[in-house]
Amino acid sequence: MKSFKYVLLGGGTASGYAAREFVQRGVEPGQLCIITSEAVVAYERPALSKGFLLADKPARLPGFHTCVGKGWERQTPEWYAEHGIEYMTSTRVVSADIAGKKLVLDSGEEVGYEKLIVATGARPATLRELGVPGAELEGIHYVREVAEAQALYDAIADCKARSARAVVIGAGYIGMEVAAALAGNGLAVTMVFPGGMLMERLLPPEAASFYEEYYKERGVEVMWGQRGAGFEGEEGRLEAVLLQDGRRIEAGMAVVGIGARVNKELFEGQLDMAKGGIEVDGRLRTSNPDVYAIGDVAAFPLVGYGGQLQRQEHVTNARLSAAHAVSAIMAPEETGDYEYLPFFYSRFFALSWQFYGTNKGKSVMFGDKGAAKFGMYWLAEGRVVGAFLEGGSAEEFGWIKAVALRRPEAPATEERLAAKGLAFAAAVAAQEA
Ligand SMILES: Cc1cc2nc3c(=O)[nH]c(=O)nc-3n(C[C@H](O)[C@H](O)[C@H](O)COP(=O)(O)OP(=O)(O)OC[C@H]3O[C@@H](n4cnc5c(N)ncnc54)[C@H](O)[C@@H]3O)c2cc1C
């Protein structure tokens, strides 16, 4: 059995940033092994629904291997080899033996560890598992891994050649980004989702309506209050999407973004679970002292939010939790609790927004929707606890981040806060400096 001091299970975004931190902290050649079922080494996953799908000069590997998302060195396969890191690609771990401190690979081989970091992320929830008729047809796409994004990209070209429509099912960030990319590629696009408004999990209707109008103006057909109830095809290939209300949309392709399932099954019954993932403490350590979990799979205590356990399926958490876990392993005396400020961003068409903190509480909108520059504050117990901004500059995004970090007292009235708008955040940031 091969054995390593450190094993990183999963080769996604968190894994790439963990590898960087190991190297920064002086891991020795031969001490670290990374195992991933993907055929390539770690990359910046958010690129798959953005730059990867662009009509013009799409992003391709090796261009977006980690850690270019932070402007740091691009870790190609050669980088891992140079640092003496053993990287097993196209290798699935099929079982884990926590008591015996070993993993079993799909080849039947075993890999032992002293410390294990679980970075298995998540996979798309599928309509097939929900039993939707026709969900197995060719032409129905999901996007999580680079191979899937490539298949989607090829399908776009095929649809274009056949002048066929694309249907996007789901209006979370994947649905929003993919629909924009498909429209940007010149396809006719219909979005179908069960809610009443795009982005309604994040934004209240007065802000969310902006996005619906924006998409419609760019030719995207928006069908809310609808689920993909079934698919029709011929010779195994998608021909139409069927809606709940009986309508039928002819389609050359469909892209499904209806949420994710956490890859935690290997550890069920062996590690404590919480919030649909693996429970960790402030040092990203699981219920077993030699096993850590990072990224999407980890349910960690959110400092500043009463230590509530939360999972965050966001790239910033993947990067920061990775570095924190490695620091906790290699420099325990200088590592405190993981302090994370919930953050999310997205880009579609010419739009770009950021969100910090929490969207629980009363919302107050500010700015100018007509100029595509507006924002939102959330108030709870007299404090501003979250902030969203569309169309901000880097400096302005920094201001709203300062608001969510400091949670300042709210002005006396909501009207006053709305009138102050971004100036309120600027003042908070100035106090921070
Ligand atoms: C298309 C897309 C766009 C996104 N855009 C944004 C965005 O704009 N902003 C944002 O904040 N977040 C975004 N995210 C979310 C972000 O990418 C994730 O939060 C991040 O990738 C999580 O990193 P991770 O390493 O925990 O998991 P992942 O990056 O998913 O990596 C998990 C890895 O583990 C491997 N693995 C799993 N099980 C096994 C096994 N048994 N054996 C071997 N290998 C295994 C997988 O193959 C994969 O390589 C996006 C996600 C997707 C899919």
The ligand as an SDF file (V2000), in Angstrom:
LIG
                    3D

 53 58  0  0  0  0  0  0  0  0999 V2000
  -20.3650   26.0820  -13.3830 C   0  0  0  0  0  0  0  0  0  0  0  0
  -20.0860   26.6290  -12.0300 C   0  0  0  0  0  0  0  0  0  0  0  0
  -19.9520   28.0000  -11.8500 C   0  0  0  0  0  0  0  0  0  0  0  0
  -19.6800   28.5310  -10.5970 C   0  0  0  0  0  0  0  0  0  0  0  0
  -19.5790   29.8750  -10.4530 N   0  0  0  0  0  0  0  0  0  0  0  0
  -19.3450   30.4020   -9.2240 C   0  0  0  0  0  0  0  0  0  0  0  0
  -19.2580   31.8130   -9.0470 C   0  0  0  0  0  0  0  0  0  0  0  0
  -19.4250   32.5880   -9.9870 O   0  0  0  0  0  0  0  0  0  0  0  0
  -18.9840   32.2840   -7.8140 N   0  0  0  0  0  0  0  0  0  0  0  0
  -18.8140   31.4460   -6.7240 C   0  0  0  0  0  0  0  0  0  0  0  0
  -18.5950   31.9320   -5.6180 O   0  0  0  0  0  0  0  0  0  0  0  0
  -18.8990   30.1010   -6.8760 N   0  0  0  0  0  0  0  0  0  0  0  0
  -19.1720   29.5690   -8.0860 C   0  0  0  0  0  0  0  0  0  0  0  0
  -19.2560   28.1990   -8.2350 N   0  0  0  0  0  0  0  0  0  0  0  0
  -19.0730   27.3340   -7.0620 C   0  0  0  0  0  0  0  0  0  0  0  0
  -17.5800   26.9670   -6.8770 C   0  0  0  0  0  0  0  0  0  0  0  0
  -17.0420   26.5700   -8.0850 O   0  0  0  0  0  0  0  0  0  0  0  0
  -17.4780   25.8770   -5.8350 C   0  0  0  0  0  0  0  0  0  0  0  0
  -17.9000   26.4240   -4.6070 O   0  0  0  0  0  0  0  0  0  0  0  0
  -16.0520   25.3170   -5.7370 C   0  0  0  0  0  0  0  0  0  0  0  0
  -15.6610   24.7140   -6.9230 O   0  0  0  0  0  0  0  0  0  0  0  0
  -15.9640   24.3200   -4.5950 C   0  0  0  0  0  0  0  0  0  0  0  0
  -14.7040   23.7630   -4.5680 O   0  0  0  0  0  0  0  0  0  0  0  0
  -14.4820   22.2730   -3.9980 P   0  0  0  0  0  0  0  0  0  0  0  0
  -13.0280   21.9900   -4.2290 O   0  0  0  0  0  0  0  0  0  0  0  0
  -15.0820   22.1640   -2.6700 O   0  0  0  0  0  0  0  0  0  0  0  0
  -15.3400   21.3270   -4.9570 O   0  0  0  0  0  0  0  0  0  0  0  0
  -15.1330   21.0420   -6.4980 P   0  0  0  0  0  0  0  0  0  0  0  0
  -14.4770   22.1900   -7.1650 O   0  0  0  0  0  0  0  0  0  0  0  0
  -16.4370   20.5680   -7.0070 O   0  0  0  0  0  0  0  0  0  0  0  0
  -14.1170   19.8170   -6.5400 O   0  0  0  0  0  0  0  0  0  0  0  0
  -14.4410   18.5430   -6.0550 C   0  0  0  0  0  0  0  0  0  0  0  0
  -13.4910   17.5360   -6.7100 C   0  0  0  0  0  0  0  0  0  0  0  0
  -13.5770   16.2960   -6.0260 O   0  0  0  0  0  0  0  0  0  0  0  0
  -13.5870   15.2600   -6.9920 C   0  0  0  0  0  0  0  0  0  0  0  0
  -14.1910   14.0680   -6.3690 N   0  0  0  0  0  0  0  0  0  0  0  0
  -15.4070   13.9780   -5.7680 C   0  0  0  0  0  0  0  0  0  0  0  0
  -15.6090   12.7290   -5.2870 N   0  0  0  0  0  0  0  0  0  0  0  0
  -14.4930   12.0130   -5.5880 C   0  0  0  0  0  0  0  0  0  0  0  0
  -14.0830   10.6650   -5.3640 C   0  0  0  0  0  0  0  0  0  0  0  0
  -14.8560    9.7860   -4.7280 N   0  0  0  0  0  0  0  0  0  0  0  0
  -12.8750   10.2800   -5.8200 N   0  0  0  0  0  0  0  0  0  0  0  0
  -12.0490   11.1500   -6.4580 C   0  0  0  0  0  0  0  0  0  0  0  0
  -12.3980   12.4370   -6.6970 N   0  0  0  0  0  0  0  0  0  0  0  0
  -13.5890   12.8610   -6.2650 C   0  0  0  0  0  0  0  0  0  0  0  0
  -14.4050   15.8590   -8.1260 C   0  0  0  0  0  0  0  0  0  0  0  0
  -14.1960   15.1680   -9.3430 O   0  0  0  0  0  0  0  0  0  0  0  0
  -13.8070   17.2780   -8.1570 C   0  0  0  0  0  0  0  0  0  0  0  0
  -12.6300   17.3090   -8.9010 O   0  0  0  0  0  0  0  0  0  0  0  0
  -19.5390   27.6520   -9.4840 C   0  0  0  0  0  0  0  0  0  0  0  0
  -19.6990   26.2670   -9.6510 C   0  0  0  0  0  0  0  0  0  0  0  0
  -19.9650   25.7610  -10.9050 C   0  0  0  0  0  0  0  0  0  0  0  0
  -20.1550   24.2750  -11.0770 C   0  0  0  0  0  0  0  0  0  0  0  0
  1  2  1  0
  2  3  1  0
  2 52  2  0
  3  4  2  0
  4  5  1  0
  4 50  1  0
  5  6  2  0
  6  7  1  0
  6 13  1  0
  7  8  2  0
  7  9  1  0
  9 10  1  0
 10 11  2  0
 10 12  1  0
 12 13  2  0
 13 14  1  0
 14 15  1  0
 14 50  1  0
 15 16  1  0
 16 17  1  0
 16 18  1  0
 18 19  1  0
 18 20  1  0
 20 21  1  0
 20 22  1  0
 22 23  1  0
 23 24  1  0
 24 25  2  0
 24 26  1  0
 24 27  1  0
 27 28  1  0
 28 29  2  0
 28 30  1  0
 28 31  1  0
 31 32  1  0
 32 33  1  0
 33 34  1  0
 33 48  1  0
 34 35  1  0
 35 36  1  0
 35 46  1  0
 36 37  1  0
 36 45  1  0
 37 38  2  0
 38 39  1  0
 39 40  1  0
 39 45  2  0
 40 41  1  0
 40 42  2  0
 42 43  1  0
 43 44  2  0
 44 45  1  0
 46 47  1  0
 46 48  1  0
 48 49  1  0
 50 51  2  0
 51 52  1  0
 52 53  1  0
M  END
$$$$
